Amino acid sequence: MPDTELSAAVRIAERIRRQIEELAIPHEGVGQLGIVTVSLGVIAGPTATHHFVDLIAGADAALYAAKRGGRNQVWPPFVSRHNPVALLRKKSASTS
């Protein structure tokens, strides 16, 4: 999503997650809900200053963090200077 801040991307991802959950698509043998759910990892940053590979790796790490956190969620759930998005920005700035 070009020109989208991380906080907006997280809100959009959360809306998508909620809408999929509300569809209540049956999925036998999966967790206590028994329905199809989705975990989403979100990252943001200008491609002009971040390597594409770093952005993909960050999104992948965010996805797995969501799954480790219990699935059916968006990660990061909020933006802070302590999350990997901020760390990726700091790392990219120091390697540029």
N, C-alpha and C positions, 0 to 999 in steps of 0.2 A: 504494500500500500504506500505508494510514493507520498512524500511530504506528510507523513503521519507520525505524530509524537507517540512515544511509548505508552503514555497514559491512555491516549485515545485507542491505540491498538489493543491494549489490555481490555478496555471496555467493550470493544467490538468482539474480541475473542470470547469474553464472558457471555455476551449476548448470544453468540453462536452456540456456545456450550449449553446454555440454558434452553435454547430452542430445540436442540437435538434431544436433550433429556426430556423435554415436555412432549415430544413425539411418542414417547413410551413404546418404542419398537421392541418387541419381545426378543430376548437373547437368553436362551436356556443355559443354565449352569454358570452364569457370570455374576459373581458377587451377590450381595443381598438384594439389590434392586431388580436384577433379572431383566434389565433393559439395556439397550445400546446407549453408551455414553461416550464422551470424547474428552481427551486431555489435550491441552494446547500449550505450546511454549511460544512465548513472544519475545522478540528482541527488536531494537530499533537503532538506527544510526545512519548517517549519510554515507552512501556508497563511495563518495568522493574521498572520505577520510578513513573508511574502514575497508579492510580487505574482504572480498566476498566470502572467502573461505572462513574467516573469523565470524562473520555474521551467521553463516549456516551452522557453524560449530556452536555458536551461542544459542541459536534457536533449538538445536538438537539437545544441548545441555538443559535448556529450559523445559523442553518436552519431557525429558527423563526425570527432571526434578518434580514435575507435576505428577508423573506416574508414581514416583517413590512417595510422594505426599499423600497418596490414597486414591489416585485416579479421579476422573470426572472433575477436573479443575483446570484453571488457567494459572500458568506460572510465568512471570512473577505475579503474585496477587496484588502487589503494590510496588511502587517505585521508591527506592531509597539508595543512599550512597553505599549500602552494604551488600546490595545484590550483584550478581554476576554481570548485569548489564553495565553498571557503573564501573566494575572492574574491567570489562572489555573495553570501555571507552578509555580508561586510564592506560591500559596495556597498548591499545592502538596508538594513542598519543605518544607514548614513549618509544614505539618502534617505527614511527613514521619518519 
